Amino acid sequence: MAKDKKGKSEGKKAKIAEKKQKQEKKGEKKEKVKNSKANDSDAEDVDLDAVLAEYAKKQEQFLKVTESPCDPPRSRASSTLIASPVNDNELFLFGGEYFNGALATFFNDLHVYLINRDEWRLITSPNTPLPRSGHAWCRGGNAGGVYLFGGEFSSPKQGTFYHYNDFWRLEPSSREWTRLETKGKSPPARSGHRMTYYKNYIILFGGFQDTSQQTKYLADLWLYDTQNFIWHNPVLPLATQKPDARSSFTFLPHESGAVLYGGYSRVKSTVTGKQTKGGGQAQRNVLKPLVHQDCFFLRVVQPGAEAPPNSPPTVRWERRKKPANAPNPPRAGATMAYHKGRGILFGGVHDVEESEEGIDSEFFNNLFAWNIERNRYFPLSLRKPRANANQRKPQESRGGRRGRGQANEDELLRNLAALQTGKSLADVDAMDVEKTAVIPDEKQLPAKEVSLEFPHARFNAQLTVQDDVLYIYGGTFEKGDREITFDEMYAIDLGKLDGVKQIFHREPDNWLGSDDEDSEDEDGSDEEDEDEEEEDEEGDVKMTDERTPHTESTRKSKRKDKVITAGDDASETASMPSTSSIFDDTPDDATSTTSPEDNLPHPRPFESRRDFFQRTGNEWQEALMASLRWKGVQPETLSVKEIKTRAFEMSEEKWWDCREEITALEDEQEAAGIGEVVTLADRAEASSGVGRRR
């Protein structure tokens, strides 16, 4: 027994000696790195104003706006991606930064992706905004164009930082940038903020300002009047409920204002350490990461016609229910794009605290739809394409509005042919129309790789939606000390969800930082804990930042945090259906919601938007006319074509609103062996004999 105890004691001593040796080795390495950084730091010898002035001077070399073919943009994070508001075949990508482990590079190039040609174009202009990341932009609503504000820039080694407060307008057609000089006060410099639009207003909220001493999160609200060229900073009553300061939140447009969800900030917290020799306990004040999960509605009321010029709009924050079925666990860096009354969310990261010094992170690649009207999240999953879908409905193979346009063109050609031959319009469907051969002006595009798996897990990917197709660009993933910036782009058809199309993919650049520090840190973590606790034995209160590798601001000093420029509110496209009727001021912990009973037609499983309207068109036209009369508009003042077009838009909104539930029903029916439901008319057309089965 004594020998056993002696053996255990000797083994313990050997283990302690081994750990001590590793600790000494790690200390020498840290001292070496510290001295190297001290000798090589650019924190004091770089004048950012001079660097930016040099960029501006180079910019003046461009005498006009030029557009030239180019390769896909090089990898970058914290850029912005937006669907063109004037051309269904274009996406815009601007700015961003790339960090290779040693140096940070900032960009101010404007790229245009031509969807129908699968081509990239580089835009050069004499007045392009200076290089930046963490900026925000959105479409201009009634004013047209795209508006951009703020962002940040740093020296290559990130010793010095600069925040912008400039405001720009991009004309999508001409690719022309214009810097907007506004009257009166304007928002202070910031990054990590969000912007959206409401009628003739651009709405800006939140973000953060970073100094060498601290990071300040913002909760100020600004509205820019695009007609009178002035910023409004409404002063809200102190008792009014309003969102806390934050960055990296979702900000989506709404027909009565805007909707805000989630976000990130850091809050002060006191951590109690081990018991000191004097009998007390050591305490430290730390800034702990907080992933917000609350939801607010910003109601905006324009000033009346009798109001004096430059009158500010009336605004009010209204706290809403916490969305039901939200992604769990909560995640930061999950970006969201707006699409027809829904927010499409992808990716994100959840940090699990192991100790005060170490964080374990879980990354995600899930896709969710946040139905704003029902205030509920729905998971989206990919499905194998149905083999007979293209054979039965060839006119819908292109998808989106372009498919409907082709069908309308075919119908018009048949009507013209009937008029020329003197036949009745009732016989139009039976006619064969000879189409004029059109010489394609586009090259034959190579087939793209399609996968039935979502892209690799990541956070801070850039999202936008154009013509019902979701585009995912870039994003960041961390493995140990290595920060991987993805150099790729994907597309997902939100109507079909039949796979992920790879637009381009390149392997990430080599990482120049250290890959092995994590393992040594883990080996010596116990000794470090003891050493730090001994330093705090006197009970002094110290303010430190907890290690939070996926936030927006502490990256400035140690590159442990990332600027999460989620979202790109860039993907905001059309005004959203009214949801104020289902919003109420219930507490944030109330999560249950029910579907509104609107007595309107419901789409069926496997029913396309066109088929849905053909089946229920009369009901939608009646609903439209009733709505117009309620608003004081006589339906007789509108043409038949106008009524039919508006009714189709209403049915299309309903089709997308029910998309998640219908998709689930389709999956259930397919799993049960039930095929597509066919109407009797379709069956009669498709059958060549009695009793023929599909």
PEFEN-V738898 format. One record per residue. N is the residue number from 0. OMEGA is omega in whole degrees, 0 to 359 (NA if undefined). Layout:
{{N | OMEGA} {N | OMEGA}}
//
This chain:
{{0 | 179} {1 | 180} {2 | 180} {3 | 179} {4 | 181} {5 | 180} {6 | 178} {7 | 180} {8 | 179} {9 | 178} {10 | 179} {11 | 179} {12 | 180} {13 | 180} {14 | 178} {15 | 180} {16 | 179} {17 | 178} {18 | 179} {19 | 180} {20 | 178} {21 | 180} {22 | 179} {23 | 180} {24 | 180} {25 | 178} {26 | 178} {27 | 180} {28 | 179} {29 | 179} {30 | 180} {31 | 179} {32 | 180} {33 | 179} {34 | 179} {35 | 179} {36 | 180} {37 | 181} {38 | 188} {39 | 186} {40 | 177} {41 | 186} {42 | 187} {43 | 186} {44 | 177} {45 | 177} {46 | 184} {47 | 178} {48 | 179} {49 | 179} {50 | 180} {51 | 177} {52 | 178} {53 | 176} {54 | 181} {55 | 179} {56 | 178} {57 | 181} {58 | 182} {59 | 179} {60 | 177} {61 | 185} {62 | 180} {63 | 178} {64 | 178} {65 | 180} {66 | 184} {67 | 177} {68 | 182} {69 | 173} {70 | 175} {71 | 182} {72 | 179} {73 | 188} {74 | 182} {75 | 175} {76 | 175} {77 | 173} {78 | 177} {79 | 181} {80 | 182} {81 | 174} {82 | 180} {83 | 179} {84 | 184} {85 | 182} {86 | 183} {87 | 184} {88 | 185} {89 | 170} {90 | 178} {91 | 176} {92 | 182} {93 | 169} {94 | 181} {95 | 179} {96 | 176} {97 | 179} {98 | 184} {99 | 181} {100 | 180} {101 | 184} {102 | 176} {103 | 178} {104 | 180} {105 | 185} {106 | 170} {107 | 179} {108 | 177} {109 | 179} {110 | 175} {111 | 175} {112 | 178} {113 | 189} {114 | 185} {115 | 179} {116 | 185} {117 | 182} {118 | 174} {119 | 176} {120 | 177} {121 | 181} {122 | 173} {123 | 185} {124 | 179} {125 | 183} {126 | 176} {127 | 175} {128 | 181} {129 | 183} {130 | 183} {131 | 170} {132 | 179} {133 | 178} {134 | 178} {135 | 173} {136 | 179} {137 | 176} {138 | 189} {139 | 178} {140 | 181} {141 | 184} {142 | 184} {143 | 179} {144 | 179} {145 | 183} {146 | 183} {147 | 178} {148 | 166} {149 | 184} {150 | 183} {151 | 179} {152 | 180} {153 | 171} {154 | 185} {155 | 182} {156 | 173} {157 | 176} {158 | 182} {159 | 183} {160 | 180} {161 | 177} {162 | 180} {163 | 169} {164 | 180} {165 | 187} {166 | 188} {167 | 173} {168 | 177} {169 | 174} {170 | 187} {171 | 184} {172 | 183} {173 | 183} {174 | 184} {175 | 175} {176 | 175} {177 | 176} {178 | 184} {179 | 174} {180 | 188} {181 | 178} {182 | 173} {183 | 182} {184 | 176} {185 | 182} {186 | 176} {187 | 182} {188 | 182} {189 | 168} {190 | 183} {191 | 180} {192 | 178} {193 | 179} {194 | 171} {195 | 187} {196 | 172} {197 | 181} {198 | 182} {199 | 181} {200 | 167} {201 | 185} {202 | 181} {203 | 180} {204 | 167} {205 | 185} {206 | 179} {207 | 173} {208 | 184} {209 | 174} {210 | 179} {211 | 182} {212 | 187} {213 | 174} {214 | 182} {215 | 176} {216 | 190} {217 | 178} {218 | 182} {219 | 183} {220 | 180} {221 | 176} {222 | 180} {223 | 179} {224 | 184} {225 | 178} {226 | 182} {227 | 174} {228 | 181} {229 | 175} {230 | 173} {231 | 176} {232 | 187} {233 | 177} {234 | 183} {235 | 177} {236 | 183} {237 | 183} {238 | 183} {239 | 174} {240 | 179} {241 | 183} {242 | 173} {243 | 177} {244 | 183} {245 | 170} {246 | 174} {247 | 180} {248 | 175} {249 | 181} {250 | 186} {251 | 180} {252 | 180} {253 | 184} {254 | 176} {255 | 180} {256 | 181} {257 | 179} {258 | 180} {259 | 178} {260 | 170} {261 | 181} {262 | 184} {263 | 171} {264 | 175} {265 | 183} {266 | 180} {267 | 178} {268 | 180} {269 | 180} {270 | 179} {271 | 181} {272 | 181} {273 | 180} {274 | 181} {275 | 180} {276 | 180} {277 | 178} {278 | 179} {279 | 179} {280 | 178} {281 | 180} {282 | 176} {283 | 172} {284 | 181} {285 | 173} {286 | 184} {287 | 178} {288 | 178} {289 | 175} {290 | 183} {291 | 178} {292 | 182} {293 | 185} {294 | 180} {295 | 174} {296 | 178} {297 | 179} {298 | 182} {299 | 178} {300 | 181} {301 | 178} {302 | 181} {303 | 182} {304 | 181} {305 | 182} {306 | 178} {307 | 180} {308 | 179} {309 | 176} {310 | 180} {311 | 175} {312 | 175} {313 | 182} {314 | 178} {315 | 173} {316 | 177} {317 | 180} {318 | 183} {319 | 176} {320 | 170} {321 | 183} {322 | 179} {323 | 175} {324 | 180} {325 | 180} {326 | 182} {327 | 2} {328 | 177} {329 | 186} {330 | 174} {331 | 177} {332 | 175} {333 | 185} {334 | 184} {335 | 177} {336 | 181} {337 | 178} {338 | 171} {339 | 177} {340 | 180} {341 | 168} {342 | 180} {343 | 187} {344 | 179} {345 | 170} {346 | 180} {347 | 182} {348 | 177} {349 | 181} {350 | 177} {351 | 184} {352 | 177} {353 | 178} {354 | 181} {355 | 183} {356 | 186} {357 | 180} {358 | 175} {359 | 187} {360 | 176} {361 | 182} {362 | 186} {363 | 172} {364 | 179} {365 | 176} {366 | 181} {367 | 170} {368 | 176} {369 | 178} {370 | 188} {371 | 181} {372 | 180} {373 | 178} {374 | 184} {375 | 176} {376 | 175} {377 | 175} {378 | 177} {379 | 179} {380 | 180} {381 | 181} {382 | 176} {383 | 180} {384 | 178} {385 | 189} {386 | 186} {387 | 185} {388 | 182} {389 | 180} {390 | 184} {391 | 183} {392 | 183} {393 | 183} {394 | 181} {395 | 185} {396 | 181} {397 | 178} {398 | 173} {399 | 184} {400 | 181} {401 | 177} {402 | 178} {403 | 179} {404 | 178} {405 | 180} {406 | 178} {407 | 179} {408 | 178} {409 | 180} {410 | 180} {411 | 179} {412 | 179} {413 | 179} {414 | 180} {415 | 180} {416 | 179} {417 | 180} {418 | 181} {419 | 182} {420 | 178} {421 | 180} {422 | 179} {423 | 178} {424 | 178} {425 | 181} {426 | 186} {427 | 187} {428 | 183} {429 | 184} {430 | 173} {431 | 183} {432 | 178} {433 | 183} {434 | 176} {435 | 180} {436 | 181} {437 | 178} {438 | 183} {439 | 178} {440 | 179} {441 | 179} {442 | 177} {443 | 186} {444 | 177} {445 | 180} {446 | 181} {447 | 177} {448 | 181} {449 | 181} {450 | 175} {451 | 174} {452 | 178} {453 | 178} {454 | 181} {455 | 178} {456 | 183} {457 | 170} {458 | 177} {459 | 172} {460 | 177} {461 | 183} {462 | 167} {463 | 180} {464 | 175} {465 | 179} {466 | 176} {467 | 177} {468 | 179} {469 | 177} {470 | 181} {471 | 181} {472 | 170} {473 | 186} {474 | 186} {475 | 177} {476 | 181} {477 | 176} {478 | 186} {479 | 177} {480 | 184} {481 | 179} {482 | 184} {483 | 175} {484 | 184} {485 | 181} {486 | 188} {487 | 180} {488 | 183} {489 | 177} {490 | 179} {491 | 176} {492 | 184} {493 | 178} {494 | 183} {495 | 185} {496 | 185} {497 | 177} {498 | 179} {499 | 180} {500 | 180} {501 | 179} {502 | 170} {503 | 179} {504 | 174} {505 | 180} {506 | 180} {507 | 179} {508 | 178} {509 | 179} {510 | 184} {511 | 179} {512 | 181} {513 | 177} {514 | 189} {515 | 181} {516 | 182} {517 | 184} {518 | 180} {519 | 178} {520 | 180} {521 | 181} {522 | 185} {523 | 185} {524 | 181} {525 | 181} {526 | 181} {527 | 179} {528 | 182} {529 | 180} {530 | 183} {531 | 178} {532 | 178} {533 | 179} {534 | 183} {535 | 186} {536 | 181} {537 | 178} {538 | 180} {539 | 178} {540 | 181} {541 | 177} {542 | 179} {543 | 174} {544 | 174} {545 | 179} {546 | 182} {547 | 192} {548 | 184} {549 | 179} {550 | 188} {551 | 195} {552 | 185} {553 | 173} {554 | 184} {555 | 185} {556 | 186} {557 | 182} {558 | 178} {559 | 182} {560 | 182} {561 | 170} {562 | 182} {563 | 183} {564 | 190} {565 | 159} {566 | 196} {567 | 169} {568 | 176} {569 | 185} {570 | 180} {571 | 187} {572 | 186} {573 | 180} {574 | 187} {575 | 174} {576 | 183} {577 | 178} {578 | 185} {579 | 182} {580 | 182} {581 | 178} {582 | 172} {583 | 185} {584 | 176} {585 | 181} {586 | 185} {587 | 183} {588 | 177} {589 | 188} {590 | 185} {591 | 177} {592 | 178} {593 | 180} {594 | 180} {595 | 178} {596 | 183} {597 | 178} {598 | 178} {599 | 182} {600 | 180} {601 | 175} {602 | 179} {603 | 176} {604 | 178} {605 | 182} {606 | 180} {607 | 178} {608 | 181} {609 | 179} {610 | 180} {611 | 181} {612 | 178} {613 | 181} {614 | 189} {615 | 186} {616 | 181} {617 | 180} {618 | 180} {619 | 177} {620 | 177} {621 | 179} {622 | 179} {623 | 181} {624 | 176} {625 | 179} {626 | 180} {627 | 179} {628 | 179} {629 | 179} {630 | 179} {631 | 179} {632 | 180} {633 | 181} {634 | 182} {635 | 180} {636 | 181} {637 | 177} {638 | 179} {639 | 180} {640 | 181} {641 | 179} {642 | 181} {643 | 180} {644 | 180} {645 | 179} {646 | 178} {647 | 178} {648 | 177} {649 | 180} {650 | 179} {651 | 176} {652 | 179} {653 | 180} {654 | 179} {655 | 181} {656 | 181} {657 | 190} {658 | 185} {659 | 180} {660 | 181} {661 | 178} {662 | 178} {663 | 178} {664 | 179} {665 | 179} {666 | 179} {667 | 181} {668 | 178} {669 | 178} {670 | 180} {671 | 179} {672 | 180} {673 | 181} {674 | 182} {675 | 178} {676 | 183} {677 | 178} {678 | 180} {679 | 180} {680 | 179} {681 | 182} {682 | 180} {683 | 180} {684 | 187} {685 | 188} {686 | 177} {687 | 179} {688 | 182} {689 | 174} {690 | 179} {691 | 181} {692 | 179} {693 | NA}}
//
